[in-house]
Amino acid sequence: MLRVVTDARRNGISPGMEGDGGHHDGRSAAQIAVELRWLRYIGGAALLLALPFMLSAGAEFFLPLTAALVIAIALVPALEWLERRGVPSALAALSCVVAFLILINGALALIIVPASSWFSELPARLPRIQANLSPLIDFYASLQRFVDEALQAFATNTAAQAEAVAIETPSSLMDYLATSAPAAAIQTFFALLLIYFFLAGWTATRKRTISSRVSFDSAMTTARVIQNVVAATSAYISTIAVINALLGLAVALLLWSIGMPSPFMWGGIVALCNFVPYVGPIIAALLLAMGGLMTFDSIAFAMAPALIQIGLHTIEANLITPMVLGRRLTINPLLILVSLSFWGWVWGAPGALLAVPLLIIGQTLVTSLAGAGAGQGGAVEENGTGPPVES
């Protein structure tokens, strides 16, 4: 009996527990831990893959929520400026929201009201566009005739389909606007409420978040991360907004000098499109080319508005913006393209407008947290592994 107990202890099995499978349970616990770890990895990967589809399917909720958070973060410096001058948080938040509404409504009115008249005049201006493009049409006339003869049967069906689409488009567009207007109004109201309550509770929430940290270093890290995100986001949005407004004003003045109708509308379109890197300026140039073809009788003058926009955008993108923003807000162009592709795929044009601010927020968070982790690691090596200092 003594020999059996000794052998059991040598093998790590307690006496009387040989039949309970103690050693087998230890191995099972390790296997369970590995399985749980793999389940976490698989669940995280599945959530990451499903996230774009969730955001796209829930765009009516997630899009105004995200836009409101980005706008609210950009308005935080104005809120803090008012609070430092004794304005209550609720009144300061309301002032920021009202000022934002006045600015946005003024900019949209500057663009939408003249654009509606241009859109209504488009059918009457089609002969002029065709006359301006006649040299190019004549240049490729022989190729066009060859293609028409080779695909005559398909061309007839395509023309009929195009005619049907042209007849049905206005009514379906009006129906779409009529059905989408209430949803758009609700989303806008929801976003404005989010901006207001975010700003009204910003100071108290920030203080509560920082004071809830268990150590002084943790509190300083949290404050630094919050400040970096707010500073980077607001600096980028405000700076880009000023640059784009000045670019639009310069384009409008030059268009006015050459006799382009509604020059400030075109300047507003250029400023709005310039918020979307790479793609936006191309769209603005195409729209200006179409407007020039609708306005001028010569193709040389018709291309002048687009050439003006391209020239000024080249100066702005390669000289003014890098000089003003500097290296502090420099972003990898590859990351910009990936962010534009992702958010444009998820939310369309509004997602493209939010792509760079969201990239700024994400990049600032990652950089701040990585720097905080490195700093805490260095502090541990220098000061030892003692308990943190209580705040």
Secondary structure by P-SEA (a helix, b strand, c coil): caaaaaaaaaacccccccccaaaaaaaaaaaaaaaaaaaaaaaaaaaaaaaaaaaaaacccaaaaaaaaaaaaaaaaaaaaaaaacccaaaaaaaaaaaaaaaaaaaaaaccaaaaaaaaacccaaaaaaaaaaaaaaaaaaaaaaaaaacaaaaaaaaaaaaaaaaacaaaaaaaaaaaaaaaaaaaaaaaaaaaaaaaaaaaaaaaaaaacccaaaaaaaaaaaaaaaaaaaaaaaaaaaaaaaaaaaaaaaaaaacccaaaaaaaaaaaaacccaaaaaaaaaaaaaaaaaccccccccaaaaaaaaaaaaaaacccccccccccccccaaaaaaaaaaaaaaccaaaaaaaaaaaaaaaaaaaaaaaaaaaaaaaaaaacccccccc
